[in-house]
Amino acid sequence: MVDLKTELLDDKLTQADLIKLMLHNAQHMATREEVKADITKVETSLKQDIAKVEDKIAKVETSLKQDMAKLETSLKQDIAKVESKLDRFQWLIIATILTVLLKDYVFSLLH
C-alpha cells in the first residue's frame, strides 16, 4: 500500500489520490445499520447481565434476612438465660444481706 501521508505532502491532489483516500476511509467506516446492530447487541447483553446481578442480589438479600432472623432468635434465647441468671444472683445477694443483718437475731432465738 502506498503511504498516504507522503502523498498528502504534495500541494496537488490528483483524482486518483482522492479516490485512494476515499477508499481508505470507507474501509474504516461503519454503516448506521451496523452501528445500530452493535448497539442492540450490547444493550441485550447488558440487560442480561443486569438481570443476573439482580437475581444474585435477591438471593443474597434472602439469605441475609434468614441469617438475621436466626441471629435474633439466638440473641433472645441468650438474653433470657442471662436474665434468669441475674435474677438468681440478685436473690442470692438479698439472702446474703438478710443473713448478715439478722444473724444476731437468729442466734438469740436459738439460745
C-alpha positions, 0 to 999 in steps of 0.5 A: 500500500502506498503511504498516504501521508507522503502523498498528502505532502504534495500541494496537488491532489490528483483524482486518483489520490482522492479516490485512494483516500476515499477508499481508505476511509470507507474501509474504516467506516461503519454503516448506521445499520451496523452501528445500530446492530452493535448497539442492540447487541450490547444493550441485550447483553447488558440487560442480561447481565443486569438481570443476573446481578439482580437475581444474585442480589435477591438471593443474597438479600434472602439469605441475609434476612434468614441469617438475621432472623436466626441471629435474633432468635439466638440473641433472645434465647441468650438474653433470657438465660442471662436474665434468669441468671441475674435474677438468681444472683440478685436473690442470692445477694438479698439472702446474703444481706438478710443473713448478715443483718439478722444473724444476731437475731437468729442466734438469740432465738436459738439460745 
